[in-house]
Amino acid sequence: MSNGIATTLGVGATPLASGRTFAPFLFRLFARLEDKVDGLARDHRALAREFPEFRGEVRARLSDLPTRSAVR
């Protein structure tokens, strides 16, 4: 085999080998990111359910405060 062919095969094999080891790393990284996004979505849904209740409680407490005239 000539040196040119050996070099071409070596250069072509290197990205394949590195991609083979890098691909599982990327897969795990994106799987973790997906889990984090799913967790954030669950937190968002839970907070979205609690927010109207909190708003109602704040309105009730504010309505209990004595009213004062802003103009003296």
Protein Blocks (a to p, Z undefined) as FASTA:
>chain_A
ZZklmmmmmmmmmmmmmmmmmmmmmmmmmmmmmmmmmmmmmmmmmmmmmmmmmmmmmmmm
mmmpccddfbZZ
